[in-house]
Amino acid sequence: MKYLKTLDSMRHLNHSTFCKKQNENMRIILITFVGVVFGFLIGVSFPILLANKMTLSTVVLPDSTHIETSTISTRIITKEVNDARKIWVPSNPRGAEGLAPGIVVPHSDLYLRRLYGNPSEDLSIQPKYLVSFTVGYNQRQNIDAAVKKFSENFTILLFHYDNRASEWDEYEWSKKAIHISAQKQTKWWYAKRFLHPDVVAAYDYIFIWDEDLGVENFTAEEYIRLVKKHGLEISQPGLDPRRGLTWQMTRRREDREVHKKTEERPGWCKDPQLPPCAAFVEIMAPVFSRDAWRCVWHMIQNDLVHGWGLDLALQKCVKPAHEKIGVVDAQWIVHQGIPSLGSQGQADEGKQPWQGVRERCKLEWKMFQQRFANAEKNYNISMGIDPSNTTLH
């Protein structure tokens, strides 16, 4: 009996020992599992901590081991830069940083496209130049004659100030032109809103012309040839002096192809290389190179629609202006002086419509000069330059 009790005690002891070992094994397994999970979480979090606390040059670990910038950059792009948008290209145009560069199209044109077929077959020719006219329907015959002076290398753009754009279909060329209509607006209002440099980037030269120009002695392709030959970034055709002139600079010379300077009335030119004796064309028929227009467009004021004073400031957009701005004498035009825009004004306090328009033109001229002078003065002060050195006269 005693032997049986002893044997029973030994069995109980062995069972207890077995349970303890089993519990210890489970505890070891559990601790190991927790350690592995904890280590995994630390491993995942570590690159993010590095991105937040380390510079992009190198990462210095406690044992002075260096991690290369490219490795960190890859992790940052993958995990840090807006996970929902994994592309970020700061050199893209503003607002398009999240697009792959290959899909970004920053520029446009005014080429007409078909609604069918292969896009690559839409254009039989890609015009290299753009000519715009600001027009009313009453001047259609004059515009018809002018448009015929421009070859198929030109995109034709008409800005309609009288809301009669649909009535031009009597002309075959009109069916291929671009028509933009807004009632009683000027060409500079249109230009600021529809001729953004990125929209007209496809064109080497941009003509921004009035509607009352006689073009019997003008051919656009020859004009372009002379502009290129003489290196003109801003230009205009010479004006027939028999129809009246405001400035001597724009008067046609009969003995040359191009001129870039003139002599004005005493006291009109403080510097012979500055307007109106040089670096000057008028705003009735200017022609701009692509690069010059990018600058000029930014200088046009949103609320000053007549453009008075702009001609004196064009010289700020090309350097040296007295060499790159000029008048093409061999291709000349007649300024007919038809006061069509004046009739778009409104009679007020006993004044005729044209009188109100003229007063607005003069007011804008003063406002533009003041804004330009203030802008240069403030810039010079911010740069520590003597403000009296401004050069707009």
C-alpha positions as CSV (number, residue, x, y, z in Angstrom):
1,M,0.0,0.0,0.0
2,K,2.8,2.4,0.9
3,Y,4.4,1.5,-2.4
4,L,1.3,2.4,-4.3
5,K,1.0,5.8,-2.6
6,T,4.6,6.6,-3.5
7,L,4.0,5.6,-7.1
8,D,0.9,7.8,-7.2
9,S,2.9,10.7,-5.8
10,M,5.5,10.3,-8.4
11,R,2.9,10.3,-11.2
12,H,1.4,13.5,-9.8
13,L,4.9,15.1,-9.6
14,N,5.7,14.2,-13.2
15,H,2.4,15.6,-14.4
16,S,3.0,18.9,-12.6
17,T,6.5,19.1,-14.0
18,F,5.2,18.5,-17.5
19,C,2.5,21.2,-17.1
20,K,5.0,23.7,-15.9
21,K,7.3,23.0,-18.8
22,Q,4.4,23.3,-21.2
23,N,3.4,26.6,-19.7
24,E,7.0,27.9,-19.9
25,N,7.2,26.8,-23.6
26,M,4.0,28.7,-24.3
27,R,5.2,31.7,-22.5
28,I,8.5,31.7,-24.6
29,I,6.5,31.3,-27.8
30,L,4.2,34.1,-26.9
31,I,7.1,36.4,-25.9
32,T,8.9,35.5,-29.2
33,F,5.8,36.3,-31.2
34,V,5.3,39.6,-29.5
35,G,8.9,40.5,-30.1
36,V,8.7,39.7,-33.8
37,V,5.5,41.8,-34.2
38,F,7.1,44.7,-32.3
39,G,10.2,44.5,-34.3
40,F,8.2,44.5,-37.5
41,L,6.4,47.6,-36.5
42,I,9.6,49.3,-35.6
43,G,11.0,48.3,-39.0
44,V,8.1,49.8,-40.9
45,S,8.1,53.0,-38.9
46,F,11.8,53.6,-39.1
47,P,12.0,55.1,-42.7
48,I,9.2,57.5,-41.8
49,L,11.0,58.7,-38.7
50,L,14.1,59.1,-40.8
51,A,12.2,61.2,-43.4
52,N,10.9,63.5,-40.7
53,K,14.1,64.0,-38.7
54,M,17.0,63.5,-41.1
55,T,18.2,65.9,-43.9
56,L,18.2,64.8,-47.5
57,S,21.9,64.8,-47.9
58,T,22.9,61.7,-45.7
59,V,21.5,60.0,-42.7
60,V,24.0,59.5,-39.8
61,L,23.2,56.4,-37.6
62,P,24.6,56.0,-34.1
63,D,27.5,53.9,-35.4
64,S,28.2,56.6,-38.0
65,T,27.0,54.4,-40.9
66,H,25.8,56.6,-43.8
67,I,22.7,55.9,-45.9
68,E,22.8,57.4,-49.4
69,T,20.4,60.2,-50.5
70,S,18.9,58.2,-53.3
71,T,17.7,55.5,-50.9
72,I,16.0,58.0,-48.6
73,S,14.5,59.9,-51.6
74,T,13.0,56.8,-52.9
75,R,11.4,56.1,-49.5
76,I,10.2,59.6,-49.2
77,I,8.6,59.6,-52.6
78,T,6.9,56.3,-51.9
79,K,5.7,57.0,-48.4
80,E,5.8,60.7,-47.6
81,V,4.7,62.7,-50.6
82,N,0.9,62.5,-50.5
83,D,0.4,58.7,-50.6
84,A,-2.8,59.3,-52.6
85,R,-0.7,61.1,-55.3
86,K,2.6,59.4,-55.7
87,I,3.9,61.7,-58.5
88,W,5.2,65.2,-57.6
89,V,7.2,67.1,-60.2
90,P,8.0,70.7,-59.0
91,S,9.3,71.7,-62.4
92,N,5.9,71.1,-64.0
93,P,3.6,74.2,-64.6
94,R,1.9,75.4,-61.4
95,G,-1.0,73.2,-60.6
96,A,0.2,70.3,-62.7
97,E,2.9,69.0,-60.2
98,G,1.0,65.8,-59.7
99,L,1.1,64.8,-63.3
100,A,3.7,62.7,-65.1
101,P,5.7,65.2,-67.3
102,G,5.0,63.2,-70.4
103,I,1.3,64.1,-70.3
104,V,1.7,67.8,-69.6
105,V,1.0,70.1,-72.6
106,P,1.8,73.7,-71.4
107,H,1.2,75.4,-74.8
108,S,-1.7,75.7,-77.3
109,D,-2.5,77.2,-80.7
110,L,-5.5,78.4,-82.7
111,Y,-5.5,75.6,-85.3
112,L,-8.9,74.4,-86.3
113,R,-9.4,70.6,-85.7
114,R,-11.8,68.1,-87.3
115,L,-14.4,66.2,-85.3
116,Y,-13.5,62.9,-86.9
117,G,-10.5,60.9,-88.3
118,N,-7.0,60.6,-87.0
119,P,-5.8,63.8,-85.1
120,S,-2.4,63.5,-86.7
121,E,-4.1,64.0,-90.1
122,D,-6.1,67.1,-89.2
123,L,-3.8,69.8,-90.5
124,S,-2.6,70.0,-94.1
125,I,-0.5,73.0,-93.1
126,Q,0.5,74.5,-89.7
127,P,0.5,78.3,-90.0
128,K,3.6,79.9,-88.5
129,Y,2.1,83.3,-88.0
130,L,-1.0,84.9,-86.6
131,V,-2.8,88.0,-87.6
132,S,-5.7,89.5,-85.6
133,F,-8.0,92.3,-86.6
134,T,-10.5,94.0,-84.3
135,V,-13.5,94.6,-86.6
136,G,-17.0,95.8,-87.1
137,Y,-19.2,94.5,-90.0
138,N,-19.2,98.0,-91.6
139,Q,-15.5,97.6,-92.4
140,R,-15.8,94.2,-94.0
141,Q,-14.7,95.2,-97.4
142,N,-11.5,96.7,-96.0
143,I,-10.8,93.6,-93.9
144,D,-11.5,91.4,-96.9
145,A,-8.8,93.3,-98.9
146,A,-6.4,93.1,-95.9
147,V,-6.9,89.3,-95.3
148,K,-6.1,88.6,-98.9
149,K,-2.6,90.0,-98.3
150,F,-1.9,87.2,-95.9
151,S,-1.0,83.7,-97.1
152,E,-2.1,80.3,-95.8
153,N,0.9,80.5,-93.4
154,F,-1.2,82.9,-91.3
155,T,-4.0,82.0,-88.9
156,I,-6.7,84.7,-89.3
157,L,-8.4,85.8,-86.1
158,L,-11.2,88.4,-86.0
159,F,-12.3,90.1,-82.8
160,H,-15.9,91.4,-83.3
161,Y,-16.8,94.5,-81.3
162,D,-20.4,94.8,-82.8
163,N,-21.7,91.2,-82.2
164,R,-22.1,90.5,-85.9
165,A,-19.6,87.7,-86.2
166,S,-22.0,85.3,-88.0
167,E,-22.6,87.7,-90.9
168,W,-19.1,87.3,-92.3
169,D,-19.7,84.0,-94.0
170,E,-20.1,85.7,-97.4
171,Y,-16.3,85.5,-97.5
172,E,-14.9,82.1,-98.1
173,W,-11.8,82.8,-96.0
174,S,-14.1,83.7,-93.1
175,K,-15.1,80.0,-92.8
176,K,-11.6,79.1,-91.9
177,A,-11.0,82.1,-89.6
178,I,-11.3,82.2,-85.8
179,H,-14.2,84.5,-84.7
180,I,-14.4,86.0,-81.1
181,S,-17.2,88.3,-80.3
182,A,-17.8,90.7,-77.4
183,Q,-19.7,93.9,-77.7
184,K,-17.9,97.3,-77.6
185,Q,-14.5,96.1,-76.6
186,T,-11.0,97.2,-77.9
187,K,-8.3,95.1,-79.4
188,W,-6.1,95.3,-76.2
189,W,-9.1,94.0,-74.2
190,Y,-9.3,91.0,-76.6
191,A,-5.5,90.5,-76.7
192,K,-5.2,90.4,-72.9
193,R,-7.9,87.7,-72.7
194,F,-7.4,85.6,-75.8
195,L,-3.8,86.0,-76.9
196,H,-2.0,84.6,-73.8
197,P,1.6,83.8,-74.8
198,D,1.0,80.1,-74.1
199,V,-2.0,80.1,-76.4
200,V,-0.2,81.6,-79.3
201,A,3.2,79.9,-78.7
202,A,3.0,78.1,-82.0
203,Y,3.4,81.4,-84.0
204,D,6.7,83.0,-84.7
205,Y,5.1,86.4,-85.2
206,I,1.8,87.9,-84.0
207,F,0.1,90.8,-85.9
208,I,-2.3,92.9,-83.8
209,W,-3.9,95.3,-86.2
210,D,-6.7,97.8,-86.5
211,E,-9.5,97.5,-89.1
212,D,-8.8,100.8,-90.9
213,L,-5.6,100.1,-92.7
214,G,-5.0,100.3,-96.4
215,V,-2.8,97.5,-97.6
216,E,-2.4,98.0,-101.3
217,N,1.4,98.3,-100.9
218,F,1.8,95.5,-98.4
219,T,2.5,91.7,-98.7
220,A,2.8,89.8,-95.5
221,E,5.3,87.2,-96.5
222,E,7.8,89.8,-97.8
223,Y,7.2,91.8,-94.6
224,I,8.2,88.7,-92.5
225,R,11.3,88.3,-94.7
226,L,12.5,91.8,-94.0
227,V,11.7,91.6,-90.3
228,K,13.9,88.5,-90.0
229,K,16.6,90.1,-92.2
230,H,16.9,93.1,-90.0
231,G,16.5,91.4,-86.7
232,L,13.3,93.2,-85.6
233,E,11.5,91.8,-82.6
234,I,8.8,94.5,-82.6
235,S,7.9,96.3,-85.8
236,Q,5.3,97.9,-88.0
237,P,4.9,98.8,-91.7
238,G,5.8,102.4,-92.7
239,L,2.9,104.8,-92.8
240,D,2.0,106.8,-95.9
241,P,2.9,110.4,-94.8
242,R,0.2,111.9,-97.1
243,R,-2.6,110.8,-94.8
244,G,-1.3,112.5,-91.7
245,L,1.1,111.4,-89.0
246,T,1.4,111.7,-85.2
247,W,5.0,110.6,-84.9
248,Q,7.9,111.0,-87.3
249,M,9.3,107.6,-86.4
250,T,6.5,105.8,-88.2
251,R,6.7,107.8,-91.4
252,R,7.7,105.8,-94.4
253,R,11.2,106.4,-95.8
254,E,11.4,105.8,-99.6
255,D,15.1,105.2,-99.7
256,R,15.5,102.2,-97.5
257,E,14.0,98.9,-96.4
258,V,13.9,99.6,-92.7
259,H,14.6,102.4,-90.3
260,K,15.1,102.3,-86.5
261,K,15.6,106.0,-85.5
262,T,14.4,109.4,-86.5
263,E,14.5,113.1,-85.5
264,E,11.5,114.5,-83.8
265,R,10.4,118.0,-82.9
266,P,12.7,119.9,-80.4
267,G,12.3,118.7,-76.9
268,W,10.4,115.5,-77.7
269,C,13.4,113.2,-77.2
270,K,15.5,113.2,-74.1
271,D,17.6,110.4,-75.4
272,P,18.1,109.7,-79.2
273,Q,17.9,105.9,-78.5
274,L,14.6,106.1,-76.6
275,P,11.0,106.7,-77.8
276,P,9.8,108.5,-79.7
277,C,13.0,109.0,-81.6
278,A,14.0,105.3,-81.5
279,A,12.8,101.9,-80.1
280,F,9.2,103.0,-81.0
281,V,6.2,101.9,-83.1
282,E,2.6,102.8,-82.8
283,I,-0.2,100.6,-81.5
284,M,-2.4,100.7,-84.7
285,A,-0.4,98.0,-86.6
286,P,2.3,96.4,-84.4
287,V,4.0,93.1,-85.1
288,F,5.6,91.1,-82.3
289,S,8.0,88.2,-82.3
290,R,6.9,85.3,-80.0
291,D,9.4,86.2,-77.3
292,A,8.6,90.0,-77.4
293,W,4.9,89.3,-77.2
294,R,5.4,87.2,-74.0
295,C,6.8,90.3,-72.3
296,V,4.3,92.8,-73.8
297,W,1.3,90.6,-72.8
298,H,2.3,90.8,-69.2
299,M,2.6,94.6,-69.4
300,I,-0.9,95.1,-70.8
301,Q,-3.1,96.3,-67.9
302,N,-6.4,94.5,-67.5
303,D,-8.5,97.6,-67.0
304,L,-6.8,100.0,-69.4
305,V,-8.4,98.8,-72.7
306,H,-7.2,101.5,-75.2
307,G,-3.5,100.8,-74.9
308,W,-2.5,104.4,-74.9
309,G,1.0,104.8,-73.5
310,L,1.9,101.1,-74.3
311,D,3.8,102.1,-77.4
312,L,6.3,104.2,-75.3
313,A,6.9,101.2,-73.0
314,L,7.5,98.5,-75.6
315,Q,11.2,99.2,-75.5
316,K,11.3,97.5,-72.1
317,C,10.6,94.2,-73.7
318,V,13.6,93.8,-76.0
319,K,17.3,94.6,-75.6
320,P,18.9,96.6,-77.2
321,A,15.6,98.2,-78.1
322,H,17.0,100.8,-80.5
323,E,18.3,97.9,-82.6
324,K,15.4,95.4,-82.3
325,I,12.4,97.8,-82.8
326,G,11.9,99.4,-86.2
327,V,9.7,100.4,-89.1
328,V,9.6,98.4,-92.3
329,D,9.6,101.1,-95.1
330,A,9.6,98.7,-98.1
331,Q,6.2,97.3,-96.9
332,W,3.9,100.2,-96.2
333,I,0.3,100.9,-95.3
334,V,-2.2,103.7,-95.2
335,H,-3.9,104.6,-91.9
336,Q,-7.4,105.6,-93.0
337,G,-8.3,107.1,-89.7
338,I,-12.0,105.8,-89.7
339,P,-13.4,106.7,-86.2
340,S,-15.4,103.5,-85.9
341,L,-14.4,102.8,-82.3
342,G,-15.5,106.3,-81.3
343,S,-19.0,105.5,-82.4
344,Q,-19.1,102.6,-79.9
345,G,-19.0,105.1,-77.0
346,Q,-22.0,106.6,-75.2
347,A,-23.3,110.2,-75.2
348,D,-23.1,111.7,-71.7
349,E,-23.7,115.2,-70.3
350,G,-24.0,116.7,-73.8
351,K,-20.8,115.0,-75.1
352,Q,-20.8,113.0,-78.3
353,P,-19.9,109.3,-78.0
354,W,-16.5,109.8,-79.6
355,Q,-15.6,112.6,-77.1
356,G,-16.1,110.2,-74.1
357,V,-13.9,107.6,-75.8
358,R,-11.2,110.1,-76.5
359,E,-11.2,111.4,-72.9
360,R,-10.9,107.8,-71.6
361,C,-7.9,107.3,-73.9
362,K,-6.1,110.3,-72.5
363,L,-7.0,109.2,-68.9
364,E,-5.6,105.7,-69.5
365,W,-2.4,107.2,-70.9
366,K,-1.8,109.1,-67.7
367,M,-2.7,106.1,-65.5
368,F,-0.4,103.8,-67.4
369,Q,2.5,106.2,-67.1
370,Q,1.9,106.6,-63.4
371,R,1.6,102.9,-62.8
372,F,4.8,102.1,-64.8
373,A,6.8,104.9,-63.0
374,N,5.6,103.7,-59.6
375,A,6.4,100.1,-60.4
376,E,10.0,100.9,-61.4
377,K,10.4,103.3,-58.5
378,N,9.3,100.7,-55.9
379,Y,11.5,98.0,-57.5
380,N,14.5,100.3,-57.5
381,I,13.9,101.2,-53.8
382,S,13.6,97.5,-52.9
383,M,17.0,96.9,-54.6
384,G,18.7,99.9,-53.1
385,I,18.9,101.7,-56.4
386,D,18.4,105.4,-56.9
387,P,14.7,105.7,-58.1
388,S,15.6,108.6,-60.4
389,N,17.3,106.2,-62.8
390,T,14.0,105.0,-64.3
391,T,14.1,105.2,-68.1
392,L,10.4,105.3,-69.2
393,H,9.8,108.8,-70.8
